[in-house]
Amino acid sequence: MAYDINDDIRRSHVAKILQSHGERLQYSVFLLRIRPSKLLKVKASVEDEIDPDTDSILICDLGINDHAERSMLFLGKRSYRDTMIPTII
């Protein structure tokens, strides 16, 4: 998931939700390794926190691990081989 949230409090709440389920890659980008049913719960929790008129969330489901590895490309010190996580949130 990636987010653009204007309010500091809402942004902090969303970050805590995502950090409890995955790994922070950048300030507003998280990788989550979760089942589809858990993704629905995380999505609902995030939706409860945001203002849909001003905030935006991007969810990219990369599918199963084999497909995820082919879909991710890191430049610099990190590579997709360091990450065994099929879902970007």
All heavy atoms as an XYZ file, in Angstrom:
719
protein
N       0.840     -1.174      0.000
C       0.000      0.000      0.000
C       0.881      1.231      0.000
O       1.945      1.241      0.601
C      -0.879      0.052      1.254
C      -2.135     -0.721      1.171
S      -3.233     -0.308      2.572
C      -4.506     -1.455      2.230
N       0.372      2.236     -0.634
C       0.991      3.553     -0.598
C      -0.120      4.537     -0.266
O      -1.276      4.335     -0.630
C       1.625      3.895     -1.940
N       0.236      5.590      0.441
C      -0.799      6.549      0.811
C      -0.334      7.982      0.651
O       0.854      8.281      0.665
C      -1.304      6.313      2.236
C      -0.252      6.433      3.319
C       0.254      7.662      3.718
C       0.208      5.301      3.971
C       1.195      7.769      4.723
C       1.157      5.386      4.980
C       1.639      6.625      5.357
O       2.574      6.720      6.354
N      -1.317      8.858      0.501
C      -1.123     10.306      0.526
C      -2.221     10.839      1.439
O      -3.385     10.910      1.047
C      -1.237     10.887     -0.874
C      -0.990     12.387     -0.913
O      -0.498     12.938      0.095
O      -1.289     13.006     -1.938
N      -1.850     11.149      2.679
C      -2.816     11.562      3.694
C      -2.397     12.922      4.230
O      -1.271     13.096      4.699
C      -2.906     10.514      4.821
C      -3.384      9.177      4.229
C      -3.842     10.989      5.926
C      -3.383      8.027      5.196
N      -3.310     13.878      4.182
C      -3.005     15.263      4.542
C      -2.859     15.504      6.037
O      -2.027     16.296      6.464
C      -4.093     16.190      3.985
C      -4.104     16.202      2.481
O      -3.073     16.135      1.852
N      -5.288     16.283      1.908
N      -3.663     14.850      6.844
C      -3.714     15.113      8.279
C      -2.700     14.238      9.028
O      -2.640     13.025      8.820
C      -5.126     14.820      8.785
C      -5.272     15.082     10.255
O      -5.392     16.260     10.633
O      -5.263     14.100     11.031
N      -1.910     14.851      9.909
C      -0.874     14.125     10.648
C      -1.437     12.999     11.502
O      -0.854     11.908     11.568
C      -0.075     15.076     11.546
C       0.799     16.036     10.765
O       1.094     15.757      9.584
O       1.185     17.069     11.335
N      -2.544     13.233     12.170
C      -3.127     12.214     13.051
C      -3.638     11.031     12.231
O      -3.358      9.871     12.563
C      -4.243     12.816     13.930
C      -3.633     13.828     14.904
C      -5.003     11.725     14.681
C      -4.641     14.643     15.681
N      -4.381     11.308     11.162
C      -4.874     10.215     10.316
C      -3.710      9.447      9.702
O      -3.715      8.212      9.657
C      -5.786     10.763      9.212
C      -7.120     11.265      9.713
C      -8.140     11.460      8.585
N      -7.647     12.159      7.427
C      -7.737     13.474      7.237
N      -8.290     14.242      8.152
N      -7.288     14.023      6.133
N      -2.698     10.174      9.239
C      -1.526      9.534      8.631
C      -0.817      8.630      9.641
O      -0.438      7.504      9.328
C      -0.577     10.600      8.087
C       0.614     10.028      7.349
C       1.452     11.093      6.652
N       1.754     12.244      7.499
C       1.254     13.457      7.333
N       0.426     13.721      6.348
N       1.600     14.441      8.144
N      -0.690      9.087     10.857
C      -0.057      8.286     11.908
C      -0.856      7.017     12.205
O      -0.281      5.931     12.359
C       0.084      9.123     13.181
O       0.601      8.359     14.227
N      -2.179      7.140     12.265
C      -3.020      5.969     12.518
C      -2.893      4.945     11.393
O      -2.781      3.745     11.658
C      -4.476      6.392     12.680
C      -4.740      7.123     13.948
N      -5.986      7.599     14.278
C      -3.931      7.481     14.976
C      -5.937      8.211     15.446
N      -4.690      8.154     15.885
N      -2.916      5.402     10.151
C      -2.790      4.495      9.007
C      -1.418      3.830      9.014
O      -1.301      2.616      8.801
C      -3.053      5.228      7.673
C      -2.673      4.364      6.485
C      -4.523      5.636      7.588
N      -0.376      4.590      9.291
C       0.975      4.020      9.333
C       1.075      2.927     10.390
O       1.680      1.876     10.155
C       2.002      5.118      9.591
N       0.479      3.144     11.545
C       0.508      2.129     12.609
C      -0.213      0.860     12.186
O       0.246     -0.248     12.467
C      -0.092      2.687     13.892
C       0.813      3.664     14.588
C       0.176      4.217     15.840
C       1.089      5.272     16.464
N       0.490      5.864     17.661
N      -1.334      1.017     11.518
C      -2.073     -0.153     11.025
C      -1.197     -0.940     10.055
O      -1.056     -2.156     10.171
C      -3.386      0.272     10.336
C      -4.371      0.831     11.349
C      -4.009     -0.898      9.570
C      -5.562      1.557     10.731
N      -0.601     -0.241      9.106
C       0.196     -0.921      8.086
C       1.470     -1.515      8.664
O       1.869     -2.614      8.284
C       0.499      0.043      6.944
C      -0.732      0.575      6.205
C      -0.319      1.549      5.116
C      -1.568     -0.554      5.648
N       2.117     -0.819      9.584
C       3.332     -1.349     10.197
C       3.052     -2.609     11.003
O       3.921     -3.475     11.114
C       3.994     -0.306     11.089
C       4.768      0.723     10.302
C       5.426      1.752     11.196
O       4.777      2.360     12.040
N       6.711      1.939     10.998
N       1.852     -2.739     11.535
C       1.525     -3.933     12.308
C       1.304     -5.155     11.409
O       1.242     -6.277     11.902
C       0.302     -3.683     13.183
O      -0.869     -3.570     12.405
N       1.195     -4.929     10.099
C       0.947     -6.024      9.164
C       2.039     -6.199      8.120
O       1.952     -7.113      7.296
C      -0.388     -5.810      8.443
C      -1.562     -5.831      9.362
N      -2.042     -6.986      9.929
C      -2.323     -4.831      9.842
C      -3.065     -6.699     10.710
N      -3.256     -5.395     10.671
N       3.032     -5.330      8.101
C       4.039     -5.428      7.051
C       5.280     -4.620      7.340
O       5.572     -4.269      8.476
N       5.957     -4.308      6.271
C       7.255     -3.651      6.330
C       7.191     -2.307      5.621
O       6.699     -2.216      4.494
C       8.274     -4.548      5.630
C       9.631     -3.961      5.452
C      10.534     -4.837      4.592
O      10.091     -5.879      4.093
O      11.691     -4.430      4.415
N       7.700     -1.288      6.269
C       7.746      0.034      5.647
C       8.959      0.085      4.717
O      10.080     -0.156      5.124
C       7.866      1.115      6.715
C       7.915      2.507      6.130
C       7.987      3.560      7.215
N       6.778      4.374      7.103
C       6.226      5.037      8.077
N       6.738      5.001      9.280
N       5.145      5.745      7.876
N       8.713      0.372      3.425
C       9.795      0.501      2.453
C      10.242      1.946      2.311
O      11.421      2.232      2.160
C       9.365     -0.013      1.085
C       9.141     -1.504      0.962
C       8.753     -1.847     -0.466
C      10.368     -2.278      1.386
N       9.283      2.832      2.297
C       9.544      4.260      2.230
C       8.538      4.930      3.155
O       7.700      4.263      3.752
C       9.395      4.785      0.796
C      10.435      4.243     -0.138
C      10.288      4.817     -1.545
O       9.369      5.571     -1.828
N      11.195      4.443     -2.410
N       8.604      6.239      3.269
C       7.759      6.943      4.227
C       6.285      6.556      4.105
O       5.615      6.311      5.099
C       7.927      8.455      4.065
C       7.148      9.229      5.086
C       7.573      9.271      6.409
C       5.986      9.892      4.740
C       6.855      9.967      7.370
C       5.261     10.594      5.692
C       5.703     10.615      6.996
O       4.987     11.290      7.934
N       5.780      6.465      2.904
C       4.352      6.163      2.729
C       4.110      4.921      1.876
O       3.049      4.776      1.285
C       3.637      7.364      2.113
O       4.158      7.632      0.821
N       5.068      3.999      1.847
C       4.937      2.770      1.053
C       5.239      1.568      1.950
O       6.274      1.522      2.612
C       5.897      2.767     -0.154
C       5.782      1.469     -0.936
C       5.630      3.962     -1.054
N       4.327      0.605      1.946
C       4.453     -0.585      2.772
C       4.288     -1.841      1.935
O       3.489     -1.873      0.994
C       3.368     -0.595      3.854
C       3.544      0.466      4.884
C       3.162      1.764      4.644
C       4.105      0.160      6.113
C       3.324      2.751      5.593
C       4.268      1.145      7.075
C       3.883      2.438      6.816
N       5.038     -2.890      2.299
C       4.850     -4.218      1.735
C       4.211     -5.083      2.812
O       4.681     -5.126      3.948
C       6.185     -4.843      1.330
C       6.837     -4.319      0.068
C       8.215     -4.936     -0.103
C       5.980     -4.603     -1.146
N       3.149     -5.783      2.442
C       2.453     -6.652      3.379
C       2.427     -8.073      2.842
O       2.148     -8.278      1.667
C       1.014     -6.182      3.592
C       0.789     -4.737      3.988
C      -0.682     -4.484      4.180
C       1.556     -4.390      5.232
N       2.681     -9.020      3.707
C       2.543    -10.436      3.344
C       1.350    -10.969      4.126
O       1.479    -11.398      5.275
C       3.802    -11.201      3.705
C       3.736    -12.626      3.282
C       5.008    -13.354      3.602
N       4.928    -14.692      3.061
C       5.881    -15.579      3.171
N       6.997    -15.269      3.798
N       5.731    -16.764      2.656
N       0.203    -10.901      3.488
C      -1.035    -11.279      4.165
C      -1.953    -12.013      3.190
O      -1.860    -11.862      1.975
C      -1.758    -10.054      4.759
C      -2.023     -8.992      3.698
C      -0.971     -9.469      5.913
C      -2.796     -7.782      4.194
N      -2.830    -12.779      3.748
C      -3.842    -13.491      2.954
C      -4.924    -12.503      2.506
O      -5.110    -11.456      3.127
C      -4.468    -14.604      3.780
C      -3.481    -15.664      4.199
C      -4.193    -16.767      4.960
N      -3.260    -17.747      5.433
C      -2.763    -18.742      4.707
N      -3.105    -18.862      3.443
N      -1.922    -19.609      5.223
N      -5.645    -12.858      1.437
C      -6.700    -11.955      0.953
C      -7.730    -11.582      2.017
O      -8.179    -10.439      2.070
C      -7.348    -12.743     -0.194
C      -6.233    -13.618     -0.694
C      -5.456    -14.006      0.539
N      -8.082    -12.516      2.889
C      -9.066    -12.202      3.932
C      -8.512    -11.168      4.913
O      -9.242    -10.291      5.374
C      -9.484    -13.470      4.678
O      -8.365    -14.086      5.294
N      -7.231    -11.249      5.232
C      -6.601    -10.273      6.112
C      -6.490     -8.920      5.414
O      -6.647     -7.877      6.041
C      -5.221    -10.771      6.551
C      -4.581     -9.925      7.595
C      -5.370     -9.988      8.889
C      -4.582     -9.381     10.020
N      -5.282     -9.500     11.291
N      -6.232     -8.934      4.106
C      -6.176     -7.692      3.351
C      -7.507     -6.950      3.439
O      -7.533     -5.730      3.581
C      -5.797     -7.945      1.889
C      -5.765     -6.717      0.985
C      -4.766     -5.681      1.491
C      -5.430     -7.124     -0.439
N      -8.605     -7.678      3.394
C      -9.918     -7.043      3.523
C     -10.061     -6.360      4.877
O     -10.606     -5.251      4.971
C     -11.026     -8.077      3.334
C     -11.188     -8.644      1.930
C     -12.241     -9.749      1.921
C     -11.548     -7.552      0.939
N      -9.563     -6.986      5.937
C      -9.631     -6.392      7.270
C      -8.738     -5.159      7.374
O      -9.138     -4.142      7.945
C      -9.237     -7.422      8.326
C     -10.250     -8.540      8.467
C      -9.806     -9.578      9.471
C     -10.812    -10.711      9.524
N     -10.403    -11.775     10.439
N      -7.532     -5.249      6.815
C      -6.628     -4.097      6.832
C      -7.242     -2.955      6.036
O      -7.232     -1.802      6.468
C      -5.236     -4.474      6.284
C      -4.367     -3.247      6.095
C      -4.557     -5.482      7.200
N      -7.781     -3.267      4.872
C      -8.423     -2.255      4.031
C      -9.557     -1.569      4.784
O      -9.672     -0.340      4.772
C      -8.945     -2.908      2.755
C      -9.613     -1.966      1.787
C     -10.077     -2.733      0.547
C     -10.895     -1.862     -0.355
N     -12.334     -1.987     -0.167
N     -10.386     -2.340      5.485
C     -11.496     -1.762      6.248
C     -10.972     -0.864      7.364
O     -11.517      0.225      7.599
C     -12.377     -2.868      6.819
N      -9.909     -1.287      8.043
C      -9.325     -0.471      9.109
C      -8.787      0.846      8.569
O      -8.974      1.905      9.176
C      -8.194     -1.232      9.804
O      -8.682     -2.366     10.458
N      -8.125      0.776      7.424
C      -7.576      1.984      6.809
C      -8.703      2.904      6.343
O      -8.646      4.123      6.547
C      -6.619      1.613      5.655
C      -6.258      2.828      4.828
C      -5.367      0.946      6.206
N      -9.728      2.322      5.743
C     -10.864      3.134      5.273
C     -11.539      3.866      6.426
O     -12.029      4.994      6.250
C     -11.884      2.264      4.548
C     -11.466      1.909      3.148
C     -12.502      1.067      2.422
O     -12.972      0.061      3.000
O     -12.836      1.421      1.282
N     -11.555      3.256      7.613
C     -12.152      3.905      8.778
C     -11.357      5.131      9.224
O     -11.901      6.015      9.874
C     -12.251      2.926      9.952
C     -13.323      1.870      9.745
O     -14.205      2.053      8.868
O     -13.276      0.849     10.464
N     -10.078      5.176      8.892
C      -9.200      6.249      9.350
C      -9.106      7.431      8.385
O      -8.808      8.541      8.806
C      -7.783      5.716      9.590
C      -7.679      4.721     10.706
C      -7.967      5.319     12.074
O      -7.776      6.539     12.259
O      -8.389      4.563     12.963
N      -9.322      7.204      7.103
C      -9.047      8.256      6.116
C     -10.268      9.133      5.852
O     -11.397      8.762      6.148
C      -8.524      7.671      4.788
C      -9.600      6.856      4.076
C      -7.271      6.854      5.003
C      -9.253      6.495      2.645
N      -9.998     10.280      5.273
C     -11.039     11.161      4.749
C     -11.057     10.950      3.239
O     -10.122     11.355      2.545
C     -10.714     12.610      5.081
C     -11.724     13.601      4.515
O     -12.587     13.200      3.699
O     -11.640     14.779      4.877
N     -12.075     10.299      2.703
C     -12.083      9.976      1.273
C     -12.116     11.191      0.349
O     -11.837     11.069     -0.839
C     -13.337      9.115      1.099
C     -14.197      9.442      2.261
C     -13.285      9.834      3.385
N     -12.418     12.362      0.891
C     -12.438     13.568      0.076
C     -11.054     14.190     -0.099
O     -10.830     14.947     -1.039
C     -13.382     14.610      0.680
C     -14.829     14.159      0.644
O     -15.214     13.437     -0.302
O     -15.571     14.511      1.584
N     -10.119     13.873      0.811
C      -8.797     14.500      0.733
C      -7.638     13.511      0.701
O      -6.545     13.869      0.277
C      -8.567     15.455      1.923
O      -8.626     14.707      3.139
C      -9.596     16.561      1.940
N      -7.845     12.279      1.169
C      -6.770     11.293      1.268
C      -6.882     10.265      0.152
O      -7.965     10.044     -0.398
C      -6.843     10.560      2.618
C      -6.766     11.501      3.800
O      -6.160     12.586      3.660
O      -7.300     11.157      4.865
N      -5.757      9.629     -0.158
C      -5.794      8.561     -1.154
C      -4.888      7.409     -0.716
O      -3.850      7.618     -0.101
C      -5.382      9.066     -2.541
O      -4.047      9.518     -2.525
N      -5.336      6.202     -1.051
C      -4.617      4.969     -0.746
C      -4.506      4.177     -2.044
O      -5.472      4.066     -2.791
C      -5.389      4.108      0.282
C      -5.727      4.894      1.540
C      -4.651      2.817      0.591
C      -4.557      5.227      2.416
N      -3.328      3.621     -2.288
C      -3.115      2.766     -3.452
C      -2.783      1.367     -2.958
O      -1.872      1.190     -2.147
C      -1.958      3.288     -4.308
C      -1.515      2.384     -5.464
C      -2.626      2.253     -6.494
C      -0.246      2.914     -6.083
N      -3.544      0.385     -3.433
C      -3.304     -1.020     -3.097
C      -2.944     -1.749     -4.385
O      -3.713     -1.723     -5.346
C      -4.552     -1.671     -2.475
C      -4.955     -0.931     -1.203
C      -4.300     -3.152     -2.200
C      -6.283     -1.382     -0.630
N      -1.776     -2.391     -4.391
C      -1.334     -3.173     -5.545
C      -1.131     -4.613     -5.101
O      -0.180     -4.907     -4.383
C      -0.022     -2.639     -6.108
S      -0.112     -0.949     -6.683
N      -2.003     -5.499     -5.510
C      -1.881     -6.914     -5.171
C      -1.007     -7.569     -6.231
O      -1.365     -7.625     -7.402
C      -3.263     -7.559     -5.131
C      -3.224     -8.991     -4.658
O      -2.124     -9.580     -4.551
O      -4.307     -9.531     -4.389
N       0.141     -8.055     -5.806
C       1.095     -8.660     -6.737
C       0.888    -10.162     -6.891
O       1.641    -10.819     -7.598
C       2.526     -8.370     -6.281
C       2.887     -6.889     -6.225
C       4.300     -6.721     -5.678
C       2.761     -6.242     -7.581
N      -0.101    -10.714     -6.216
C      -0.411    -12.125     -6.362
C       0.518    -13.018     -5.566
O       1.105    -12.610     -4.577
N       0.654    -14.256     -6.039
C       1.475    -15.225     -5.320
C       2.954    -14.869     -5.425
O       3.358    -14.088     -6.281
C       1.220    -16.662     -5.833
C       1.579    -16.790     -7.305
C      -0.213    -17.088     -5.576
C       1.484    -18.202     -7.843
N       3.742    -15.454     -4.552
C       5.141    -15.076     -4.400
C       5.930    -15.130     -5.710
O       6.712    -14.238     -5.999
C       5.802    -15.953     -3.338
C       7.123    -15.387     -2.892
O       7.243    -14.182     -2.695
N       8.101    -16.233     -2.740
N       5.743    -16.164     -6.519
C       6.487    -16.272     -7.784
C       6.210    -15.079     -8.691
O       7.116    -14.523     -9.299
C       6.139    -17.565     -8.521
C       6.679    -18.798     -7.821
O       7.589    -18.659     -6.969
O       6.200    -19.904     -8.129
N       4.946    -14.690     -8.789
C       4.590    -13.540     -9.616
C       5.104    -12.241     -9.011
O       5.530    -11.340     -9.726
C       3.081    -13.459     -9.812
C       2.530    -14.598    -10.604
N       1.478    -15.348    -10.155
C       2.899    -15.143    -11.787
C       1.214    -16.306    -11.036
N       2.065    -16.199    -12.029
N       5.058    -12.156     -7.683
C       5.503    -10.938     -7.004
C       6.983    -10.687     -7.263
O       7.386     -9.560     -7.527
C       5.239    -11.045     -5.504
N       7.794    -11.736     -7.200
C       9.225    -11.574     -7.431
C       9.515    -11.061     -8.836
O      10.412    -10.255     -9.030
C       9.953    -12.890     -7.184
C      10.043    -13.245     -5.725
C      10.830    -14.516     -5.490
O      11.410    -15.068     -6.446
O      10.871    -14.948     -4.329
N       8.742    -11.507     -9.808
C       8.940    -11.029    -11.182
C       8.410     -9.605    -11.371
O       8.841     -8.902    -12.275
C       8.266    -11.976    -12.157
C       8.951    -13.325    -12.286
C       8.389    -14.112    -13.446
N       6.967    -14.361    -13.308
C       6.434    -15.526    -12.927
N       7.214    -16.534    -12.627
N       5.133    -15.663    -12.846
N       7.478     -9.197    -10.510
C       6.848     -7.886    -10.656
C       7.604     -6.762     -9.959
O       7.411     -5.598    -10.287
C       5.422     -7.921    -10.099
O       4.646     -8.847    -10.805
N       8.443     -7.098     -8.981
C       9.127     -6.059     -8.206
C      10.547     -5.857     -8.708
O      11.259     -6.807     -8.993
C       9.179     -6.451     -6.726
C       7.835     -6.385     -6.057
S       7.945     -6.611     -4.273
C       8.332     -8.344     -4.148
N      10.929     -4.603     -8.802
C      12.291     -4.246     -9.178
C      12.740     -3.125     -8.257
O      12.120     -2.072     -8.203
C      12.350     -3.780    -10.637
C      13.677     -3.194    -11.107
C      14.775     -4.259    -11.070
C      13.524     -2.631    -12.511
N      13.797     -3.380     -7.502
C      14.380     -2.364     -6.633
C      15.687     -1.912     -7.261
O      16.461     -2.725     -7.737
C      14.676     -2.931     -5.238
C      13.453     -3.207     -4.421
C      12.798     -4.422     -4.514
C      12.967     -2.247     -3.550
C      11.674     -4.676     -3.756
C      11.849     -2.492     -2.785
C      11.198     -3.713     -2.880
N      15.947     -0.639     -7.229
C      17.226     -0.093     -7.662
C      17.961      0.395     -6.420
O      17.357      0.945     -5.515
C      17.019      1.053     -8.647
C      16.246      0.703     -9.912
C      16.040      1.956    -10.757
C      16.955     -0.366    -10.714
N      19.241      0.198     -6.374
C      20.005      0.612     -5.206
C      20.318     -0.572     -4.313
O      20.449     -1.696     -4.775
N      20.362     -0.348     -3.010
C      20.860     -1.344     -2.082
C      19.929     -2.516     -1.830
O      20.328     -3.507     -1.274
C      21.203     -0.690     -0.743
C      20.018     -0.141     -0.005
C      20.444      0.477      1.306
C      19.222      0.991      2.046
N      19.569      1.425      3.371
N      18.694     -2.442     -2.226
C      17.731     -3.498     -1.947
C      17.301     -4.171     -3.237
O      17.144     -3.541     -4.260
C      16.521     -2.898     -1.252
C      15.559     -3.909     -0.794
C      14.399     -3.215     -0.121
N      13.491     -4.229      0.312
C      13.328     -4.588      1.557
N      13.966     -3.964      2.503
N      12.505     -5.545      1.871
N      17.074     -5.468     -3.187
C      16.560     -6.177     -4.355
C      15.313     -6.943     -3.955
O      15.070     -7.172     -2.775
C      17.607     -7.145     -4.914
O      17.702     -8.286     -4.102
N      14.528     -7.367     -4.920
C      13.306     -8.106     -4.599
C      13.628     -9.436     -3.954
O      12.810    -10.013     -3.272
C      12.428     -8.289     -5.836
C      12.975     -9.247     -6.859
C      12.744    -10.608     -6.775
C      13.734     -8.783     -7.917
C      13.250    -11.480     -7.715
C      14.247     -9.662     -8.854
C      14.014    -11.006     -8.739
O      14.513    -11.869     -9.659
N      14.825     -9.949     -4.121
C      15.180    -11.211     -3.487
C      15.248    -11.070     -1.965
O      15.174    -12.036     -1.244
C      16.525    -11.711     -4.034
C      16.400    -12.218     -5.461
C      17.746    -12.706     -5.976
N      17.633    -13.083     -7.365
C      17.734    -12.257     -8.393
N      17.946    -10.983     -8.175
N      17.618    -12.693     -9.625
N      15.393     -9.834     -1.492
C      15.390     -9.575     -0.052
C      13.973     -9.586      0.514
O      13.804     -9.552      1.722
C      15.996     -8.201      0.258
C      17.446     -8.098     -0.182
O      18.143     -9.131     -0.163
O      17.874     -6.993     -0.524
N      12.995     -9.610     -0.329
C      11.615     -9.451      0.098
C      10.783    -10.657     -0.317
O      10.687    -10.945     -1.495
C      11.000     -8.176     -0.533
O      11.871     -7.082     -0.259
C       9.642     -7.901      0.024
N      10.194    -11.318      0.639
C       9.338    -12.467      0.369
C       7.882    -12.071      0.583
O       7.120    -12.773      1.219
C       9.708    -13.632      1.300
C      11.128    -14.130      1.116
S      11.359    -14.978     -0.439
C      10.310    -16.400     -0.226
N       7.485    -10.937      0.049
C       6.162    -10.388      0.348
C       5.416    -10.120     -0.958
O       5.863     -9.349     -1.777
C       6.301     -9.082      1.152
C       7.057     -9.381      2.451
C       4.938     -8.482      1.442
C       7.437     -8.171      3.215
N       4.239    -10.736     -1.150
C       3.557    -10.597     -2.429
C       2.594     -9.440     -2.576
O       2.058     -9.256     -3.642
C       2.785    -11.916     -2.517
C       2.514    -12.278     -1.113
C       3.697    -11.787     -0.323
N       2.345     -8.642     -1.547
C       1.355     -7.579     -1.654
C       1.970     -6.244     -1.284
O       2.608     -6.121     -0.259
C       0.158     -7.846     -0.718
O      -0.389     -9.126     -1.030
C      -0.917     -6.794     -0.900
N       1.773     -5.245     -2.136
C       2.203     -3.886     -1.807
C       0.978     -3.120     -1.371
O      -0.052     -3.148     -2.037
C       2.832     -3.167     -3.012
C       4.140     -3.818     -3.386
C       3.036     -1.688     -2.682
C       4.829     -3.135     -4.524
N       1.125     -2.439     -0.245
C       0.056     -1.576      0.223
C       0.639     -0.201      0.455
O       1.640     -0.045      1.047
C      -0.567     -2.133      1.493
C      -1.293     -3.420      1.183
C      -1.536     -1.134      2.067
C      -2.157     -3.958      2.254
